[in-house]
Amino acid sequence: ITMEQPNRVWTTERAGEQWICADGGTALETERVETFLTQLLDLRAAELLEAQPSDMTRYGLDTPDGTISVWLQDQPEPQRLVVGTTVEGVPDRYAQVPGRPGLMRLPAEPVVQLLATTPDQLRPMTPD
């Protein structure tokens, strides 16, 4: 999994049965990483826009808020979701999957939660 945003990039990878931060090999909690993936998988488009618009600014996709990439086993290229910035007057977020036609409108709350996730939130809880 790679999360790319204007001010940060982080990557996690699976090493056997364990998820780790790619930048330092820090172990992550499997349940937290899998919950993140489930939330990503559970995103449902509120609306599909058929045509590929020429003005991506209108959809907040000229400078995306984030890109989430997930590599699947035995797949050379990742599945990517590019999420646009907030658009005035639109409560949701527009997004696109590169290589597929059209755009989608996604509910803002789960998208914002996914984009706010950091590797620290995926680490095991330490006892106080």
N, C-alpha and C positions, 0 to 999 in steps of 0.2 A: 504494500500500500504506500503510495506517495501522495502527500498533500502539498500542493504548491499554492502559495499566496504571495501577494506583493512583498511582504516583509519577512517571510519565513518559508522554509521547506523542511519537511521531515519525511522520513521513510522508515517503515517497519517491514520486517521480512520474517518468514517462517523458516526456522532451522530445526528440522525434524518435527517434533511435537511442540516446540517452544516458539513463541513470537519474541523478536528482539528488535531494539532500535538499531537501525543500520549504521548510525553514526558512531556508536560506541559499544554495541553489543549488549546493552543493558536489557535484562529480561523484562518482558511485559506480562501482564496477567492475561492469559488466554481468554477468559470469559469476557473481559473488557474489550479486547480486540474483536472478538466475535460478535459482541453486542454492537460495536461500531459498524461492522460489516453488515449485520442484519438490518440496522437502521438505514444504511445506504441502499440495501436491496429492497427495503420496504417503501422507498420513495415512490409515490405515484403521481403522475402528471395530472394537474387539474385541467389542463388544456393542451392540445397538440396543435401547433401551427404548421401547416403543410409546407408553405413556401420558405425558401431560404431568403431572409430579408437582406437587402443591400446595405441598409443602415443599421449596423449592430449597436450603435450608440443608443438608439431608441429602446433597446432591450437590456442595456447595461452590460453588454458582452464585448464592447470595444476594449475595455480594460477589466477583465473578469475579477471577481472577488476571490475566486479560488478554482483550482482544478484538482479533482480527486482521481487518481489512477490506481487501478487494481489489476495486477497481473494474475492471470489464472494459470493453473498448472497446464503445461504443454501448449501454451499459447505464446507466440513470439511477441505479440504486441498487447499492451494493456487495454482494458476497457477504461475510457475516460469520461468524466462528467465535468463540463466547464460551466461554472455558475456565475451569472452576471451580478453586478452590483445592484443596489437598490434603485428602483426606478420610481420617480415621483408619481404618486397617484395609483400605484400598483402594490397591493398588499403582499403579493407573492414574489418569487424570483424567477427570472427566465434562465434557461439552461440549454445546453446543446451537448450532444454526443458527437464528437468529431468523426467524420466519415459517414454519418447518417444524415439524411435530408431533414430539414425543418428544425424547429425549436420546440421547447416545452415550457409550460409554466408550472412551477413546483410550489407547494405550500412553503411559506417562508420559515416557519418555526423549526421543522426538522432539518431544513437545509442550513439554517444559521447554527443550530446545535452541532451539526457535523463539521461545519467550517471552523467552529470554535474549539474543536477537540485538539488537544496537544498530546505529545508523547507522555508527559508527566501524568496526565489523566488516565493513561493506559497502564501505568506501572502498578505493581501490587501495593495494596495499602500496608503501611508500616504501623505496627502497634505503638501507641503512645507511651 
